[in-house]
């Protein structure tokens, strides 16, 4: 799961704004395993440093959304993913 974690996070955030707990919950629901905070938050930090996501603080919660660069990076990653894995199916 680690190799696709950034892609999966961008995918989830392309649907709606989420906090770290919601991202973790959704990944568990979809993938069957729950990533630890030690996996999720460094990935979020890296995506933020790369300019792909931004954070908004709401009282005690930090919510994440895609930036324009994040939307573009996700669109590019989707194309690459499809090119790589289309013949698998």
C-alpha angles and dihedrals in degrees: 000000000000094000093057099034097105091046091050092048091050089048093052093045090049086066099047147331111283140174124229094265092052091049090051092047092050093047089051091050093049102036103030095237130082117229115223122244086249088064102038101046098049088050090050090048091051092048089049093049089050089054095243097118137026130204132225122195116222108183101291098353131080113211122198129213135174120261122215088264089050092053090050092047090050092049090050091047091051091054092048091046091053093047091051100044107027094097091050090073 
